[in-house]
């Protein structure tokens, strides 16, 4: 009975999320398709220039501006003394020029008087040193005084602008991410967190396996935040600490949201600007937000694309994956920061390729975004980001090359709006390819602490499946366990290490009812506390996959072996599970090159009306994973494309959008009789084509 209750609750949560997402879309007018804005900091410039700047912002084609993100010192120059007059004037000028405003809370940059009067609000490092004034994101969201005091400023801001029709929405904080703080309040809040979770110290000892190495606790007051520098710290304790830090940030955002919502009109929305790489832990926990938005920079030294100069465009998956991740959280998303050109903070701050900024804008649009905002309008002439491009240069009036690309995008978008048909639908073949990737950040945390081999990368493992799907021209939804699996013909759960009985039962029912489940190596190894099951290795998934796992192997990088799949050989080193299939389970691939040569590595079997495919090995370059998915979709009669590297095709609102990140001109695999609105069938490097079927 308990199992059924858990399952029903999970399904209802997914359904509620879906319904709620549909309601949120009313914040944006569908006929606008998307809107474009820019960060503007009135406090950085002489007020005599505001009128000129905001007029030019409108003339360049922008729809809104973004205010007050780091302006706490100007909003509250001394304790309890607030000054909104300057911000009122900035809002007036924006409105005069036909620009809406996103209003921001300034919690990432508290004023110096607050820090000097209350130094405990600063993040304390493991070695006892504290951060200091002069940066950003230096206060601790686990400090009780800071949480309480910041809400005073936020409420004043909300009271001032909550019913102002010129304010379209709110952004909270800035690029929020979990932070490790060893301060007194953080320490106590962590103790309170685990006490609330486990209720008794005995339950905590069991969950953390403290019998190992004499770690047993007799009282919650004995528990400290785990030390990162200390080798062999309890991994189960670290897992809970990661959960705690994400919950702290998520809770801080939710507190702001609840407070602001008391004072705002129904037309105003609340979001924030996550960096996907640093925020996956709490993305789906800030459930008070109306929707989630992301920040994306593409060219800053680390991210190489296709060809010798691919670093000037960045990798095609970088925007695509963020789109597919954020869109499915709430059914609506925006990009709060998109690179405006050359930046200052990367390892090598190269110029983007001409056309790159326009390409990124169209790629964001292709995923279904409701808005895109760029950081920033004016290149700063002082501060930490002196060489960071803006829409205009340091003279405040001359558009940069990338600024002109934003303007070009706005003009092209106006063309698209004329072609919009509210009843248009995406092509049937495209929607038939739609696939879900089930993702839980906690699995990534746990595997990172127990990699077992330097060859393993959870992100790269997931990307091998994701990249194959985008090559097939498939729309992809990253989902979590609250979502309804039955909406998808195929669900992939890569390296889903921590499971429980309820999740395995959901997977089983999904397949039995006609779904096609793909599980991969490292799935089902551990409990939700990160402990192995007191059973044969990964035993909870045996009946699901139609096989047992005999053992796993990890190879030296210098001596890869092969997997033989449909007559082709694929190299692997990082993780391979040797499978023992049941009688009715079909073997798709075997190992070659070691003492278990000929043993199964990939299996599939029927389960009710559906299938379960188990890929027990991680290949070197993803070509094996692509071949496995291609075979599965072939058996399901799902039509696939075979797009060249760097070319992505998406559909939204009845429009097809293609973007080309490759180093050569490509020909689009679309019908000859489509109507091109932008571009054409041949698409150059950094090119974009948009058409109607």
C-alpha positions in Angstrom: 0.0 0.0 0.0 2.8 2.4 0.9 4.5 1.7 -2.4 1.3 2.6 -4.3 0.9 5.8 -2.3 4.5 6.9 -3.2 3.9 6.1 -6.9 0.6 7.9 -7.1 2.2 11.0 -5.3 5.0 11.0 -7.8 2.7 10.8 -10.8 0.4 13.5 -9.4 3.4 15.8 -8.8 4.4 15.4 -12.4 0.9 16.1 -13.6 0.6 19.1 -11.3 4.0 20.4 -12.7 2.7 20.0 -16.2 -0.6 21.9 -15.6 1.2 24.6 -13.6 3.7 25.1 -16.5 0.9 25.7 -19.0 -0.6 28.4 -16.8 2.7 30.2 -16.6 2.9 30.8 -20.3 0.3 33.6 -20.0 3.1 35.9 -18.8 4.2 36.3 -22.5 2.1 37.1 -25.5 2.4 34.2 -27.9 2.3 36.4 -31.0 5.5 38.1 -29.8 7.3 34.7 -30.1 10.1 36.1 -28.0 11.3 39.5 -26.8 14.8 40.9 -26.3 16.3 43.1 -23.6 19.6 44.4 -22.2 21.2 45.1 -18.8 21.4 48.8 -18.1 23.0 50.2 -14.9 21.8 53.8 -14.5 23.9 54.1 -11.3 27.1 53.7 -13.4 26.5 56.7 -15.7 25.8 60.4 -15.3 22.1 61.0 -15.3 22.3 63.4 -18.2 23.1 60.4 -20.4 20.2 58.2 -19.4 17.7 59.7 -21.9 20.2 59.3 -24.7 21.0 55.7 -23.8 17.5 54.4 -23.3 16.4 56.0 -26.5 19.2 54.2 -28.4 18.3 50.9 -26.7 14.8 51.2 -28.1 16.1 52.3 -31.5 18.3 49.3 -31.7 15.3 47.1 -31.4 15.2 46.1 -27.7 11.9 45.5 -25.8 13.0 45.8 -22.2 15.8 46.8 -19.8 17.2 45.2 -16.6 17.7 47.4 -13.5 19.1 47.3 -10.0 20.9 44.0 -9.9 23.9 45.2 -7.9 22.5 48.5 -6.6 21.9 47.8 -2.9 24.3 50.6 -1.8 22.4 53.1 -3.9 19.0 51.8 -2.8 19.8 51.8 0.9 22.8 54.2 1.4 22.6 53.8 5.1 20.8 51.5 7.4 17.0 51.9 7.1 17.4 54.9 4.8 16.1 54.1 1.3 16.5 56.1 -1.9 14.3 55.1 -4.8 14.1 58.5 -6.5 16.9 57.8 -8.9 15.4 54.4 -9.9 12.0 56.0 -10.3 13.5 58.4 -12.8 15.2 55.6 -14.7 11.9 53.6 -14.9 10.2 56.8 -16.1 12.7 57.2 -19.0 12.5 53.5 -19.9 8.7 53.8 -20.1 8.9 57.0 -22.1 10.9 55.1 -24.7 8.6 52.2 -24.8 10.7 49.8 -22.8 9.5 47.5 -20.1 11.7 46.8 -17.0 12.9 43.7 -15.2 13.5 44.7 -11.6 16.2 42.9 -9.6 17.0 42.3 -6.0 20.5 43.2 -5.0 21.3 40.5 -2.6 24.6 39.5 -4.3 26.2 42.8 -3.3 25.4 44.1 0.2 26.6 47.6 1.1 29.8 48.1 3.1 28.0 49.5 6.1 26.1 46.3 6.5 29.3 44.2 6.2 31.3 46.3 8.6 28.4 46.3 11.2 27.8 42.6 10.8 30.9 40.9 9.5 29.4 37.5 10.3 27.3 37.8 7.1 30.4 37.0 5.1 31.2 33.5 3.8 33.7 31.8 6.1 36.2 29.4 4.4 37.3 26.1 5.8 40.6 27.6 7.1 38.7 30.3 9.1 39.3 33.2 6.7 36.3 35.3 5.6 35.5 36.9 2.3 35.3 40.7 2.3 33.6 43.7 0.7 34.7 44.6 -2.8 33.4 41.6 -4.7 30.0 39.9 -5.3 28.3 36.8 -3.9 30.4 37.1 -0.8 27.5 37.1 1.8 26.3 33.8 3.2 22.7 32.7 2.6 23.1 30.5 5.8 23.7 33.6 8.0 20.5 34.2 9.9 21.0 38.0 10.2 21.7 38.4 6.5 18.7 36.4 5.5 16.5 38.4 7.7 17.9 41.9 6.9 18.0 41.4 3.2 14.3 40.7 3.2 13.7 44.3 4.5 15.3 45.8 1.5 13.5 43.4 -0.8 10.1 44.2 0.7 10.7 47.9 0.3 11.6 47.3 -3.4 8.5 45.2 -3.9 6.2 47.7 -2.2 7.6 50.4 -4.4 7.3 48.6 -7.8 5.0 45.7 -7.2 1.9 47.3 -8.8 3.8 49.3 -11.4 2.6 48.1 -14.8 5.9 49.2 -16.3 7.7 46.4 -14.4 7.3 43.1 -16.4 9.1 40.9 -13.9 11.7 40.3 -11.2 15.1 38.7 -11.1 16.4 37.4 -7.8 20.0 37.7 -6.7 22.6 37.0 -9.3 23.7 33.7 -10.8 22.8 31.9 -7.5 24.8 28.8 -6.7 25.4 26.6 -3.6 28.3 28.0 -1.4 30.4 26.3 1.2 30.2 28.4 4.4 31.8 27.2 7.7 30.4 30.1 9.7 28.6 29.6 13.1 25.1 30.0 11.7 25.8 27.6 8.7 27.1 25.0 11.1 24.0 25.1 13.3 21.7 25.2 10.3 23.4 22.1 8.9 22.9 20.3 12.3 19.2 21.4 12.3 18.9 20.2 8.7 20.1 16.7 9.4 18.1 16.5 12.7 14.9 17.5 10.9 15.7 14.9 8.2 16.6 11.9 10.4 14.8 12.8 13.6 17.0 10.5 15.7 20.7 10.2 15.9 20.4 6.5 15.4 18.7 7.0 12.0 21.5 9.4 11.0 24.2 6.9 12.0 22.5 4.2 9.9 22.1 6.5 6.9 25.8 7.7 7.1 27.2 4.2 7.9 29.0 5.7 10.9 29.9 2.2 12.2 32.7 2.4 9.6 36.0 3.8 11.1 34.4 4.5 14.5 32.4 7.5 13.3 29.4 7.0 15.5 27.6 10.1 16.8 25.7 10.2 20.1 24.1 13.7 19.6 23.4 16.1 16.7 25.5 18.7 18.4 28.6 16.6 17.6 28.1 16.9 13.8 30.2 19.4 11.8 30.2 20.4 8.2 32.5 18.0 6.3 36.0 19.3 5.6 36.8 19.3 1.9 40.6 19.3 2.6 40.4 16.2 4.8 40.9 12.9 2.9 38.4 10.1 3.2 35.6 12.2 4.8 32.3 10.2 5.1 30.8 10.3 1.6 27.3 9.9 2.9 27.8 13.0 5.1 29.1 14.9 2.0 26.1 13.9 0.0 23.8 15.3 2.7 25.9 18.4 2.9 25.5 18.9 -0.8 21.8 18.6 -0.4 21.9 21.1 2.5 23.8 23.8 0.5 21.4 23.5 -2.4 18.4 23.7 -0.2 19.9 26.8 1.5 20.1 28.7 -1.7 16.8 27.4 -3.0 15.2 28.4 0.3 16.7 31.8 0.1 15.2 32.3 -3.4 11.9 31.0 -2.3 11.8 33.3 0.7 12.4 36.3 -1.6 9.7 35.0 -4.0 7.1 34.6 -1.3 7.8 38.1 0.1 7.7 39.8 -3.3 4.6 38.0 -4.4 2.7 39.6 -1.5 3.1 43.0 -3.1 3.1 42.5 -6.9 0.4 42.3 -9.5 -0.6 39.1 -11.3 1.1 40.3 -14.5 4.6 40.4 -12.9 6.7 37.2 -12.8 9.6 36.1 -10.7 12.7 34.2 -11.9 16.5 34.3 -11.5 19.6 33.7 -13.7 21.2 30.3 -13.1 24.5 29.2 -14.5 23.6 25.6 -15.5 27.1 24.1 -14.6 26.9 25.4 -11.1 23.2 25.3 -10.3 21.8 21.9 -11.3 21.4 20.9 -7.6 18.9 23.6 -6.7 17.3 24.4 -10.1 14.3 22.2 -9.5 14.1 23.0 -5.8 13.2 26.7 -6.0 9.6 25.8 -6.7 8.2 29.2 -5.7 9.7 30.8 -8.8 7.4 31.3 -11.7 10.0 29.9 -14.0 13.7 29.4 -14.3 16.1 31.3 -16.5 19.7 30.8 -17.4 23.0 32.6 -18.2 25.1 31.5 -21.2 28.5 32.5 -22.4 30.0 30.7 -25.4 33.5 32.1 -26.2 35.9 32.5 -23.2 38.8 30.1 -23.9 37.6 26.8 -22.5 35.0 25.7 -24.9 36.2 24.6 -28.3 33.9 24.1 -31.3 34.4 22.4 -34.7 37.4 23.0 -36.8 40.6 25.1 -36.3 38.7 28.3 -35.4 35.7 26.6 -33.7 36.5 28.3 -30.5 35.1 31.5 -32.0 31.6 29.9 -32.1 31.7 27.5 -29.1 30.2 24.0 -29.1 26.7 23.6 -30.6 25.4 21.6 -27.6 26.1 24.4 -25.1 23.0 26.4 -25.8 21.0 23.4 -27.0 21.4 21.5 -23.8 20.6 24.5 -21.6 17.4 25.1 -23.6 16.4 21.5 -23.3 17.2 21.4 -19.6 15.4 24.7 -18.6 12.4 24.5 -20.9 11.1 21.3 -19.2 11.3 22.6 -15.6 8.3 25.0 -16.0 7.3 24.8 -19.6 8.6 28.3 -20.1 12.1 29.9 -19.7 14.2 32.8 -20.6 17.9 33.6 -21.0 18.8 36.4 -18.7 22.4 36.8 -19.8 23.6 36.0 -23.3 27.1 36.9 -24.3 27.2 40.3 -26.1 30.6 39.8 -27.8 34.1 39.6 -26.4 34.4 39.1 -22.6 37.1 39.9 -20.0 37.0 37.1 -17.5 37.9 33.9 -19.5 41.2 32.3 -19.9 41.6 33.5 -23.5 39.1 36.2 -24.4 38.9 35.8 -28.2 36.7 37.7 -30.5 33.6 35.7 -31.5 33.3 34.9 -35.2 31.3 37.5 -37.1 27.7 36.3 -37.0 28.2 34.3 -33.8 26.1 36.5 -31.5 23.2 36.4 -34.0 23.6 32.6 -34.3 23.4 32.2 -30.5 20.3 34.4 -30.4 18.5 32.2 -32.9 19.7 29.1 -31.2 18.2 30.3 -27.9 15.0 31.1 -29.8 14.9 27.7 -31.4 14.6 26.0 -28.0 11.4 27.8 -27.2 12.6 30.8 -25.1 10.2 33.6 -24.1 12.9 36.2 -23.9 16.6 36.8 -24.2 18.5 39.5 -22.3 22.1 40.4 -22.9 24.7 41.5 -20.4 25.3 44.4 -20.9 24.3 47.6 -22.9 27.4 49.8 -22.2 30.9 48.5 -21.9 32.1 49.6 -18.5 34.9 52.2 -18.1 35.7 51.2 -14.6 35.4 48.1 -12.3 36.3 44.5 -12.7 34.9 44.0 -16.2 36.6 46.8 -18.1 37.2 44.7 -21.3 33.7 43.2 -21.3 31.9 44.0 -24.5 28.5 45.7 -24.5 25.9 46.5 -27.1 27.8 49.9 -27.4 31.4 50.6 -26.7 33.1 52.7 -23.9 32.0 55.9 -25.6 28.4 55.0 -24.8 27.1 55.6 -28.3 28.9 53.5 -30.9 27.3 50.0 -31.4 29.8 47.1 -31.3 29.8 44.6 -34.1 27.9 42.2 -31.9 25.6 44.9 -30.8 24.6 45.3 -34.4 23.9 41.6 -34.5 21.4 42.0 -31.7 19.7 44.7 -33.7 19.7 42.5 -36.8 18.1 39.7 -34.8 15.3 42.1 -33.6 14.6 43.1 -37.2 14.5 39.5 -38.3 12.2 38.6 -35.4 9.8 41.3 -36.6 9.7 39.5 -40.0 8.9 36.2 -38.2 6.0 37.7 -36.2 4.3 38.6 -39.5 4.4 34.9 -40.4 3.1 33.6 -37.1 0.1 31.3 -37.1 -1.2 30.4 -33.7 -2.7 27.1 -34.9 0.5 25.9 -36.6 2.0 22.7 -35.2 5.4 21.1 -35.3 6.0 18.3 -37.9 4.7 14.9 -36.8 8.1 13.2 -37.6 9.9 15.8 -35.3 7.5 15.2 -32.4 7.7 11.4 -32.9 11.5 11.7 -32.2 10.9 13.5 -28.9 12.9 11.8 -26.2 13.3 12.4 -22.4 16.6 12.1 -20.5 15.9 11.5 -16.8 18.4 13.4 -14.7 19.1 13.7 -11.0 22.0 15.9 -9.9 22.5 13.8 -6.8 23.7 10.9 -9.0 26.4 13.2 -10.5 27.5 14.2 -7.0 27.8 10.7 -5.8 29.7 9.4 -8.8 32.1 12.3 -8.6 33.0 11.2 -5.1 33.3 7.5 -6.1 34.6 7.7 -9.7 36.7 4.5 -9.4 38.6 5.6 -12.5 40.1 8.8 -13.9 38.5 7.8 -17.2 34.9 8.4 -15.9 33.0 11.6 -16.5 29.3 11.6 -15.7 28.6 14.7 -17.9 30.4 13.3 -20.9 28.6 10.0 -20.4 25.2 11.8 -20.6 26.4 13.8 -23.5 27.1 10.7 -25.6 23.3 10.0 -25.6 22.3 13.7 -25.8 24.6 14.4 -28.8 23.3 11.3 -30.6 19.7 12.5 -30.2 20.5 16.0 -31.5 22.3 14.4 -34.5 19.0 12.5 -35.1 17.1 15.8 -35.2 15.3 14.8 -32.0 13.7 17.3 -29.6 15.0 16.4 -26.1 13.5 17.1 -22.7 15.6 16.8 -19.6 13.2 15.7 -16.9 13.2 14.7 -13.3 11.3 12.1 -11.3 8.3 14.5 -10.9 7.6 14.4 -14.6 5.2 12.0 -16.3 7.2 9.4 -18.2 4.2 8.2 -20.2 4.4 11.3 -22.5 7.5 9.9 -24.1 8.0 7.0 -26.5 11.6 6.7 -25.3 13.1 7.6 -21.9 16.9 7.4 -21.3 18.2 7.3 -17.7 22.0 7.5 -18.0 24.1 6.3 -15.1 21.2 6.6 -12.7 23.2 5.3 -9.7 20.9 5.9 -6.7 17.4 4.3 -6.9 14.6 3.2 -4.6 11.8 0.7 -5.0 9.3 3.3 -6.0 11.4 4.5 -8.9 12.2 1.0 -10.2 8.5 0.3 -10.0 7.7 3.5 -12.1 10.3 2.4 -14.7 8.7 -1.1 -14.8 5.2 0.3 -15.3 6.4 2.7 -17.9 7.8 -0.1 -20.0 4.9 -2.5 -19.4 2.5 0.2 -20.6 4.4 0.5 -23.9 7.3 2.8 -23.1 10.9 2.1 -24.2 13.4 2.6 -21.4 17.1 2.8 -21.9 19.3 2.4 -18.8 23.1 2.6 -18.8 26.1 1.5 -16.8 26.3 2.5 -13.1 22.5 2.4 -12.8 20.8 1.0 -9.7 24.0 0.4 -7.7 23.1 2.4 -4.6 20.3 3.5 -2.2 19.3 7.1 -2.0 21.8 7.5 0.9 24.6 6.4 -1.4 25.0 2.9 0.1 25.3 -0.3 -1.8 22.3 -2.6 -1.4 22.6 -5.6 0.9 22.1 -7.8 -2.1 23.9 -8.9 -5.3 25.4 -5.9 -7.2 22.6 -3.6 -8.6 20.0 -6.3 -7.8 17.0 -3.9 -7.7 17.1 -3.5 -11.5 17.6 -7.2 -12.4 14.0 -8.0 -13.2 13.7 -4.7 -15.0 16.6 -5.2 -17.4 16.2 -9.0 -17.8 19.8 -9.6 -16.8 22.1 -9.8 -13.8 25.4 -7.9 -13.4 28.2 -10.4 -12.8 30.9 -7.8 -12.1 32.3 -4.5 -13.6 35.7 -3.6 -15.0 37.8 -0.5 -15.4 40.6 -0.4 -18.0 43.9 1.5 -18.1 43.8 4.4 -20.6 46.8 3.0 -22.5 45.1 -0.4 -23.1 41.5 0.0 -24.3 39.4 -3.0 -25.2 36.5 -3.3 -27.6 32.8 -3.8 -27.6 31.4 -5.6 -30.7 28.0 -4.3 -31.7 26.4 -5.3 -35.0 29.8 -6.3 -36.4 31.4 -3.0 -35.5 34.1 -2.6 -32.8 34.1 0.3 -30.4 36.8 1.3 -27.9 36.1 1.6 -24.2 38.1 2.1 -21.0 36.0 3.9 -18.4 33.3 1.5 -17.2 32.1 -1.9 -18.3 29.6 -4.2 -16.7 29.6 -7.9 -17.6 26.0 -9.0 -17.9 24.3 -12.4 -17.4 21.1 -12.2 -19.5 17.9 -14.1 -18.8 16.6 -16.7 -21.2 14.3 -14.3 -23.1 16.8 -11.4 -23.2 18.5 -10.5 -26.5 22.2 -9.8 -26.5 23.1 -6.8 -28.7 26.8 -6.5 -27.9 29.7 -8.4 -26.4 33.2 -7.7 -25.0 36.4 -8.4 -26.9 40.0 -8.4 -25.8 40.2 -9.7 -22.2 39.4 -12.7 -20.0 35.6 -12.1 -20.4 35.7 -11.9 -24.2 32.3 -12.9 -25.6 30.4 -12.0 -22.5 27.4 -9.6 -23.0 27.7 -5.8 -22.6 24.4 -4.6 -24.0 21.1 -6.3 -23.8 17.4 -5.6 -24.6 14.2 -7.4 -23.9 10.4 -7.0 -24.1 8.7 -6.0 -20.9 4.9 -5.9 -21.2 4.1 -3.7 -24.2 7.4 -2.0 -24.2 11.2 -2.6 -24.0 14.1 -2.2 -21.7 17.6 -1.8 -23.2 20.6 -1.9 -20.9 23.9 -0.4 -22.1 26.4 -1.7 -19.6 29.5 0.0 -21.0 30.7 3.5 -21.7 32.4 4.0 -25.0 35.3 6.2 -25.8 33.7 8.7 -28.2 29.9 8.1 -28.1 29.7 6.3 -31.5 28.6 3.1 -29.9 25.9 4.9 -27.9 24.7 6.5 -31.1 24.6 3.1 -32.9 22.6 1.6 -30.1 20.0 4.4 -30.2 19.8 4.3 -33.9 19.0 0.5 -33.8 16.4 1.0 -31.1 14.6 3.8 -33.0 14.7 1.7 -36.2 12.9 -1.1 -34.4 10.3 1.5 -33.2 9.9 2.9 -36.7 10.9 6.4 -35.6 12.2 8.5 -38.5 15.6 9.9 -37.8 17.8 12.5 -39.5 21.6 12.1 -39.8 22.8 15.7 -39.3 26.4 16.6 -39.8 28.3 17.7 -36.7 27.5 21.3 -35.7 24.1 21.4 -37.4 21.0 21.5 -35.2 17.4 21.7 -36.4 14.5 22.5 -34.0 10.9 23.5 -34.5 8.7 25.9 -32.5 5.5 27.8 -33.2 5.3 26.1 -36.6 8.8 27.4 -37.7 11.8 25.3 -38.5 15.1 26.8 -37.3 18.6 25.6 -38.3 21.9 26.8 -36.9 25.3 25.9 -38.2 28.3 25.7 -35.8 30.4 23.7 -38.3 33.4 25.0 -40.3 31.7 24.5 -43.7 28.6 25.4 -45.6 25.9 22.7 -45.2 22.8 21.8 -47.1 19.6 21.4 -45.0 17.8 18.1 -45.2 14.4 19.7 -45.6 11.8 19.6 -48.4 12.5 21.9 -51.4 9.1 23.5 -51.2 9.4 25.1 -47.8 9.1 28.8 -47.5 12.4 30.4 -46.2 11.9 33.5 -44.1 15.5 33.9 -43.1 18.4 32.2 -45.0 17.9 29.3 -47.3 18.7 25.6 -47.9 22.4 26.2 -47.9 23.6 27.4 -44.6 27.1 28.9 -44.0 29.3 28.7 -40.9 27.5 30.7 -38.2 24.5 30.8 -40.5 20.8 30.6 -39.6 17.8 29.5 -41.6 14.2 29.8 -40.6 11.3 28.4 -42.6 7.7 27.4 -42.6 6.7 23.8 -43.6 
